[in-house]
């Protein structure tokens, strides 16, 4: 009787990978059959596993098996306020989507009777997360499987070579749950933030502007910073003012040795008169003298090993492939077993020379580069690759693992060739040449010329994508004199930098921590799909919608297009993976931060309207609307009657005098109410629903809600009068007489006055419980505690109100000096009261009043949020809204806004948005330009005054050194570019002299001989001195 064989289920990430694994473990002797999913075949074979005969079953998934989304009740965009989606108390669900049901059924069928589960998913955080999705499905039908008892194991590998697969199955480890939790945190944060902001801006802009009624105006924490890089470069180009410059062009022809151009050491001057004076001196005394001739060896270094970001940049520059296309092709090559794992941050090899020899040997028979590979092995041309500066400790650099690749897809072959040639170049020697540089003076003005002779091309013989060629110049001897053949004064003009190439954009994202090597390509693809940018050739240009959105959020003050917030979140993900932080803590902190931003943005949403209005017509303009009722209700600004109109499914009031539209509810019967809003002076409208109930709206407040104390709701579906708390309006609900005391400084939910069920002890607890356990225990000697109508002037800030408490103490209670049996005080800032009764936050034993200040706007005011608006009722609509939406913090106090990098918007001229003519558009652009200047996005040509210019030019003339600062200096994500070639500059440090350690920008081509007299001239300090 035959003995029973245990079955072990192996799951790979892709079908091709599953076949490679089965082929390696079975030596090609496997049986193949169909499963529940027609795309995920099943391979079976006998195998000796840990001294036992077992049956191996190998199958696969196709990427992520599960999706994360809100429960059905929250999927309807009108089901709740978008801000609710950022509450951790709003549940998110993991489920298998319809497209993956067959894959799930396949796993369920195969997992029922197995004794072990081996996970062969890609070895990165994303692959770890997919591993736990597979575990969840398999454990539902097989209770034997468990990580704790060693029946669920993880294979670690970086390539699909047989040796690597056998090594992986011999060194199985436990799945890394921390990596999976980091991905779960990112997915939940991105879902909640993206859904809330997307719903808000889509629903608002669709009903306000023509041309956007069908658009999904999405937001993503990575998507927007990616867009921001493109928009900022576009604005620099748009606002660039070309300037004329002058220079001296000198050429000389030596008989039989050819012509050479002598480059002026000054480069160029922006002062024509100064240039004329120097030129005339040279013409009057044209005798040239050779003062120095230098000859030295030059090396062009071979490339460092290839990681994912560099692969994407190279494929973009050399092959003109998009980042997403590059990664798709690379994954295909990996799954076919021809290259190593393509998602890696590592650019340093740890292989031995023998291992390099084996990899090179794979290519010796190739018709294109076989002879070169053979020369590395047999002619002494091999040299170990250089070490890069990054190592993710998970995967080696990208390299070919097998030769002889052919494909019907020419792009696969091109990418494979680039990877092979890059690897062979890494294993080669540097290119060597000799440079001759001559320095020549004419009337004390220095000129130079240089030549290059390449003596050993070495790696350049295989790396065909770079050029380093000979440059011949005549032979000059020190002390030699001659008269130049030509000496002319020429005129030129500065040029704006080019639009960002895909390679530049990838570099910006990588250097600022936006996305990962696995997600950068997807973010670039998303902003194209959303039509925020267009790709022309290999360069990106922002669309009107992309520019409008970035400018809108920047004008409000929260520069969501800047990389700071997302870079912090990416660091938090790493902390989760390392066990330094937890998923719940990171999610709560991130959502608290973004919920605060969301609240402030919705309160100033009119800024978004005005910014988008620069590029899109408001609804009602252009004659596309239909009049439903003439002179329907009164305008609160000009007090003229407005017409009731509709356009598509949107109903709105249009004031012909003010040329403004006011959106109304889309459903229900509308009638005029004989009452004017005390905030806006607009005539109220009554809406009767199909169920016969009715409610009231103010046409202005409906789309532009007033500040409501202690309320973070965005009212994206419209603000109703019953939402209002105005103290005198008969249509409002007045103040909400709940037990609200203040807003929680930890999670942003309300904190309310409560009593324990068992003893009736009073305390202030967070409504976010149990996710937030913040609470304050009040004196047990209290006979009763009530919330007074008095606000604490010290703790209340803006529309975040903190109420004082009214205590009635027991007659026998021991009380501190100055406190009677009935006493009203703020328990958060009355330090004597707090210390005597030991009132502290349960989440922090220290004083929490300072922490409260960190999470509130700190403008100390006793006024109702309506008072300023009422006093200015007759001003223009824009002025009314500016007053209502004022959020300026008091001086000297650190707020959450300042922690988030919010800029003060109070100094910004309000009249930038008062009209939609060309002047208005210029005003908006110039405002942002100035803002970019404050953040080191300099546009010197726009801000250059005459006196400063003349002084600078005179100094340049006197010092014999005219240095021109780059127009696009930027320390916030946008790369400084060379003014000669437009390529991104690198940062170097001074190694000697008075400026030792000081950093400066140089063109990345400054060492290349053919550009030594152009790009090498570019220089700029990172930290320019203050004049």
PyMOL commands that set and color helices and strands:
alter all, ss='L'
color gray80, all
select helices_A, chain A and resi 15-26+72-75+82-86+98-111+125-141+162-170+177-206+223-238+272-284+308-319+323-335+353-361+370-378+410-426+458-461+502-511+520-529+544-556+564-577+583-603+606-612+621-623+699-703+721-723+831-837+849-854+867-871+877-884+896-899+910-913+918-934+946-958+1009-1011+1015-1017
alter helices_A, ss='H'
color red, helices_A
select strands_A, chain A and resi 6-12+31-33+42-49+52-60+67-70+92-95+116-120+152-154+244-254+258-264+287-300+431-442+445-456+481-483+486-493+533-536+539-542+626-634+641-647+650-655+660-664+669-676+683-688+694-698+740-743+750-755+762-766+775-777+782-791+803-809+822-825+985-989+999-1003+1019-1021
alter strands_A, ss='S'
color yellow, strands_A
deselect
rebuild
show_as cartoon
